[in-house]
Amino acid sequence: MPVTLPHWTPQAPLQRLRFPWLTEAGVELAVLRLDQIDPLISGNKWFKLRHHLEAAQIQASEGVISLGGAHSNHLHALAAAGQRFGFATVGLLRGQAHDTPTTRDLEAWGMRLHWLGYGGYRLRHQADFWQPWLARYPGFYPVPEGGGGLSGALGCVELRAMAEAQLPSIGWDDFDAWWLAVGTGTTLAGLVLAEAGRRQVFGACAVPPDHGVEQNLQQLFSQAGQTDQGYQLLEASRGGFAKVDTTLTAFVGQAEQDGELPLEAIYTGKALMALRLYVAAGNVARGTRLLFVHTGGLQGRRATHPHLAGV
Ligand SMILES: *Cc1c(COP(=O)(O)O)cnc(C)c1O
């Protein structure tokens, strides 16, 4: 059956957060809960996928094929969407075959998995990478790693309107800036495009500076025909992508207690911790209103915290 998408406009709730370190600094914070758009499909990955899936629908593709690691939030969202909306999915995985809570979900939701090893996965940027896979899965629509590219960014533009529509519900008439975790920068690019210079967008980088976030952003902006630079990147990787230290773990635990906000350590935990450090350093004026985007990823917590619920 070709890919068909129903009309689905997910709503991420907007909620106020009142952590003691914010109150002390006179800074107001609200969070857009992309982790709560749906029981199965979670986080920024749905928004990054949306235009890719619409393109697959327009082409009447037989299914969707993409790639990621054994804990991939992207493959998780894609497989969940395939299960929910009834289209076939194929996942190409990094490394040797092994079971994780994520891969078990992928299989339970009908995604066909192929393990590429590390060497095979590294070839994903080569021009002819997809050829054999599209020969094996004719008519499938290939989505780049993480749902990146300009269509990924454009899918995140709508987050601005989604947040603005809910401001009255938290008693705000406006806010000053965005704050979110950055991996490739695709989600941040969507917000920068949506704002077109109006509100500043702060990106807390979960990857070290040599990961090419800045180049990716410049490429996306030039593809979108926009040169606007209303954003700022901050180093938040704490020694490397997916590196987790005890200070961070304690912070994530505390945030969950203080603010009833579930976070995972790799993206959202590091991003909120970077905000706390930024506020503590006196960088944010009293009275500032910030909007933190919860980009999801909670399903990944099961690998390190088996007692935690997944999505
Ligand atoms: C993928 C991901 C990000 C990074 O998104 P980019 O668009 O690549 O910057 C942030 N947070 C979570 C939870 C993610 O899964």
PDBQT file of the ligand as one rigid body, heavy atoms in Angstrom, charges set to zero:
ROOT
HETATM    1  C1  LIG A 401      17.597  14.541  17.295  1.00  0.00    +0.000 C 
HETATM    2  C2  LIG A 401      17.381  15.238  18.573  1.00  0.00    +0.000 A 
HETATM    3  C3  LIG A 401      17.825  16.559  18.785  1.00  0.00    +0.000 A 
HETATM    4  C4  LIG A 401      18.631  17.315  17.765  1.00  0.00    +0.000 C 
HETATM    5  O1  LIG A 401      17.863  17.789  16.688  1.00  0.00    +0.000 OA
HETATM    6  P1  LIG A 401      18.609  18.468  15.444  1.00  0.00    +0.000 P 
HETATM    7  O2  LIG A 401      17.503  18.896  14.574  1.00  0.00    +0.000 OA
HETATM    8  O3  LIG A 401      19.455  17.398  14.809  1.00  0.00    +0.000 OA
HETATM    9  O4  LIG A 401      19.461  19.562  15.937  1.00  0.00    +0.000 OA
HETATM   10  C5  LIG A 401      17.545  17.159  19.988  1.00  0.00    +0.000 A 
HETATM   11  N1  LIG A 401      16.874  16.511  20.965  1.00  0.00    +0.000 NA
HETATM   12  C6  LIG A 401      16.435  15.248  20.807  1.00  0.00    +0.000 A 
HETATM   13  C7  LIG A 401      15.739  14.592  21.930  1.00  0.00    +0.000 C 
HETATM   14  C8  LIG A 401      16.678  14.572  19.616  1.00  0.00    +0.000 A 
HETATM   15  O5  LIG A 401      16.244  13.304  19.465  1.00  0.00    +0.000 OA
ENDROOT
TORSDOF 0
